[in-house]
């Protein structure tokens, strides 16, 4: 979409509709991913949460993205009913 080609321009209403659709799709994906913990064993859930927590600390990501990784780790931890990764 460029302003050079008005036939490709999107109205504000269309943009809002597209944003809403993307938000709904993202919500479904987040829910599906967080529900993945019901298919995994305890060790895999711990590893998944640990990995997400590491991503939440990754300084290469912007703060809002780090927060999303942290939020997803907490949601999976809650759904799986797990605490900290057990000592090996």
N, C-alpha and C positions, 0 to 999 in steps of 0.2 A: 504494500500500500504506500503510495507516494502522493504528494500534492500535485505532481506533474500529470497524473492520470486521475481526474475526478471520478471517472467511472468505477475506480477501485476504492474510492473514499467510503468510509463507514460513518453512518450517522451516530450521534451520541447514544441514542437508544439502542442501536445495534451493538455498539461497544459495550454498553451496560449489560445487554443480553449475553454477549460473549463472555464477559467477566463472570457473570452469574453462573453460566454453564460450566466454566472452568473451575469455579469454586465448588460446585456440586460434584464434578468429576474428582477433584482433589479430595473432597471429604470422603467419597466412596473408597478411593485408593488408600487413604490414611486408615480408615476403618478396617479395610481388608488386610492391610499390612499389620496393624495392631492385633488383629484376630489370628494372625499366623501363629502366635504363641500357643494356641490351643492344639496345633498340629505338631509342635516340637516337644522334645523331651526336656527335662529340667536343665541339663547341661547346655543344650543348644539355646535355650531361652536365656540362660546366664551369659553365654557368649554374645548373643545378639544385643542384649542390654549393655554389656561391657563395650562392645564395638560402637554402639550409638553414643555412649557416654564419652568415648574417646573422640568421636567426630564432633561432639558438642564442645570439646576443648580445643579443637583444631583452629589455630589462629589464622589459617589461610582462608577461612570462611568469615563472612560478615557476621556481626553479632546477631541479627535476626535469624540467620540460618542456623547458627549455633544454638539459639534458643529453641528452634524447631526440633533439632536433633535431641536436645535434652527433654523436651516435652514428649516426644515419641518414646524415648527410653523410659520415662516415668509411666507412660500409659501402658506400655508392654509389661513393665515391672508390676504394675497394679493388676492388670488382667491375668498375668501368669501367677500372681501371688508369690513373688519371689523377693528376697532381700538382696544383700550383697553377694557377689560371686564367692563361693566357698573356697577356702584355702586348699591348694593341691597337695 
